[in-house]
Amino acid sequence: MTNNGRLIAQNGTYIVNDTTEYVANAEAYYMAEDTVIARIEVNGVTGTDAKGDYISTPATAVKGGVLLTPQGDDYFSAITLTSGSVTVILK
């Protein structure tokens, strides 16, 4: 997906605002408010947690307004929140 496609969410979005794992292939996560992320899965590799690869202090909230994008050709495949809400930009 192009950067423009990602920003306009051409494949749709889904709002995650609870602590249940949400599984979907995603181009990006937009933090709608200050959000603490419990787990991020990348490339469908179940049982892994890649949040330390994207957040320097994973136990601290990511500020609202942040667009978190995967590295290189990776994609996000699941997210679990501790608090806050995320707009999932679908792949």
Rosetta blueprint (number, residue, H / E / L):
1 M L
2 T L
3 N H
4 N H
5 G H
6 R H
7 L H
8 I L
9 A L
10 Q L
11 N L
12 G L
13 T E
14 Y E
15 I E
16 V E
17 N L
18 D L
19 T L
20 T L
21 E L
22 Y E
23 V E
24 A E
25 N E
26 A E
27 E E
28 A E
29 Y E
30 Y E
31 M E
32 A L
33 E L
34 D L
35 T E
36 V E
37 I E
38 A E
39 R E
40 I E
41 E E
42 V E
43 N L
44 G L
45 V L
46 T L
47 G L
48 T L
49 D L
50 A L
51 K H
52 G H
53 D H
54 Y L
55 I L
56 S L
57 T L
58 P L
59 A L
60 T L
61 A L
62 V E
63 K L
64 G L
65 G L
66 V L
67 L E
68 L E
69 T L
70 P L
71 Q L
72 G L
73 D L
74 D L
75 Y L
76 F E
77 S E
78 A E
79 I E
80 T E
81 L E
82 T E
83 S E
84 G L
85 S L
86 V E
87 T E
88 V E
89 I E
90 L E
91 K L
